[in-house]
Amino acid sequence: MSAPGGAQPATAGGRVVGPVGPVRVRPATAADVPQVGDVTARAYVTDGIVEADHWYAAELRDAVRRVSDATVLVAAVPEPDGPAGTPPPGASGGGAAERVLGTITLAVPGSSYAEIARDGEVELRMLAVDPAARGAGVAEQLVLAALCEAVGRGTRDVVLSTLETMHAAHRLYARLGFVARPERGWSDEVQMRVLTWRAPDAPGALVEAATWPAPRVVDVEGWRVGLSGGVTRRAGSTIALGDVADLPAVVDRVERLYRADGGPAVFRVGDPQNPAGLVAELAARGYVEAATADVLVRDLAAPDATSGSGPDAPDRITGVRIRVADAPDDAWLDLWLAGKGGARAASHAIVAGAPALYLTATDADGADLGVVRAAQAEDWVALSCLQVVPAARRRGLGRALTQEALAAAGRAGARRAFLQVEVENTAAHRLYATLGFRPAHRYAYREQPGAAAGTGC
């Protein structure tokens, strides 16, 4: 079952008890267990879904078994003076604790927490948000993170059950693309509605690579070895496109190419074309996971032939103009590199290496405020390099630039859009979710120990 949302952040004795910091969604740990059980049961009881002494309330409170037998995600915020919890990233043993605002459980078919999941599906259970933290989008963040987690496991179908009366939850699920399946409805004391979600098709590693090309590519037994002198893993990584007769020998050859190129060997893993045993071979050589990214996709609406606009018409910000060019000028490159860093010549070669549009937002005085890049391959457009100068942030410029890039790409013939977001970038995930992007694939970079390579934009 799923708890509805809707209440605004509340106060108690003058103290704000709703979200008070950046919310991040992460796997639950043993330290979170008391809060997970309390939040889940309290949300269901407060919303009148169960009575406090009902057997199901006891099951909701039993987070010990849930964390042990299923995948439990939590939405948490730093709370230095709150109850014990998990320190935020970078905190030492004496660092600030985190407060759990909400939780969701993922169950696989045949497990103790799966009620209706079929083969090939992941089931979402026990979505709950602290009643004092409602209205801040916590439930949506949890569901989106759960969808990304399911896709990251290679599962394309997600299912959940919800009460007929949970209208707020129904609106959330519909917005995220869930579809009602009346034929799968069921009853256990109450009537349950079943909703399903299917991941959209991903562009695939080769389309992604075509929109972010390496300065040099070498074919090794059918593997695409991108060489960029260590500038961006996205360009300077190997896409292993199939099985090979001698896996260790091929990895050896790839490593020699990277040594000659001046950077550590980097492999992209998680793609369906990867040969069996690749991850194990890299692990045996000491490779580490350098970054994990979600591929988010959406369809593009056809532009209105008369007005040049459509349902995705960009937001307009007073005093801001967005110009579009078919090549990156020095000012565009300066602004992007100021936020990203990296070698200028190699970075320019990568961003200019594929057909693309380069958008720049300027203020009334002509000062550049932000940039984004839209590169096309087949009927896809890839968005990347979104940067906004610090002084101009929190004005909606990132959203406006993204919308304008989508509109421009649609006018140029693109029909689908994708972008890559690191799993930990909660703010970006939230932005792109509001623009209709949904998770389609997850991949990771395995990097040879030694000098660090640069990240992609």
Steps between C-alpha positions, in 0.01 A plus 500: 500500500606861453451803720356820352671834533385859497556670835739792525812498723382550858637656816517376856565748777627749243748251351469403135459123476461471124796478260771737624783416260576329171314170483698203371367154429729209581488137613398457862762389749474325834522840670185611317288203607325659802403806298390296198258295710370803687447718193326222304257404775431859603420604141255214449332554838478878457340458158243257637622210289546273802424517870797527735430157646434324167730211405610688188621794711730258680633381164562860395699561819715190440767673295766260625359216291418734212854632467630144523262341248440777246651818357394798709569858391472803727470872438709675763620845601785607731387559855794587730288508815259222407478126572776260412531413135745470216760777464479683170772452238834629612409504868729331750382270772397801706325674210141612477228236491227484240127500556289262291209684337367213294562150372409253227564127461588304185414130491575236239268211401502215748639707785317543830399858417370438147121482485425514127833525316540269203820377339692795359331755728607694808224582747486827692369472855447712809551848360472729801587861577511657845175698533705803608706489179220488244470744212872518421512233231651230721262228377582580138873488569460160664299354212739640239797359690325163520441502123867582442599217735276255316640605162850480642439133573401440141129482580270686263164437667384634836172426677326630812167479683311801630166563666220638284468798737864615469429774249816703567711189451312418179584844362868449584512159336319622189744789468790253508347279233332222699199337333201341673458124449143425612535133407772463766302658784478296818352502850637423847260661750493803265481533121833580337563669166805378304716736297795413276789697349732403216838660441532686169750385240854626553707646215777243551870544556586562134249782457622652824859477379410659167377811680814525718779369277851423614779682315633157402329161485676166462324172424627209709327172421176690440531709815486878458796649686458875547822693558487859624821548698304453823248777423148382595424136565209519259738554208803324645347160577466161339163369391529122496262399223509122513671180605863439411702181483760606758357758741818560708709547186257754356493695828882499491493655152253766612714589800805547277305745284406709803856501630616637166220758512607629840198402708369207705298231326125557543223254409131573474308208654133418538410494130324190361781450245766456769670159489441261786781519752609857420414646840666207679813538288523871578440438869781245506728771362402746773275725293276727706155639428567861409145619429152367432256678270134473415393548138177699501286527189181660371312545177490843338169657416462620144541879480196707408531577130337842531651641816829313523400391848334197650410340832868516595535872424795636702452712810577866445708683760480877502818664375654172379558412137612162369705487184561185297813429297623202302855520640640574847664843512767597753246651739288182499808286562626734774174480695474124469863437601471742793253261659650174376874547461718299266745549217363762260616361167390143570169619647431713194575206271245287685210749519556611138548145371133430419222702338351706781332821607668717763267718707600796715281701737592868534367784712386842383858627504624212284677313780494122460309321775482136392557249221376163379578275204257297286664240274303292252550140387237315299167626639645559847629821656741482793503784752826568682727770640228685690675770704366813669731758660468493880358854524212412266390172656156434653330714238382218276775548242596133490140407432457771236821400320396135500155582365642722228749228403218246472292738291790581268583131460137422421498765229818342360330162470580317824218288636650367823733651758738353754754612755726339756485589869722364773294298748588728792393821322162532668438857386550410134275197530223717643538764228493252215207309650292818489591528131370152424824300500478143628769238579583264215843356583781512757869446438820543697865574432767263625835676518849359527671594825738792468462853374142620496326568174274797444124471526259571220287811492 
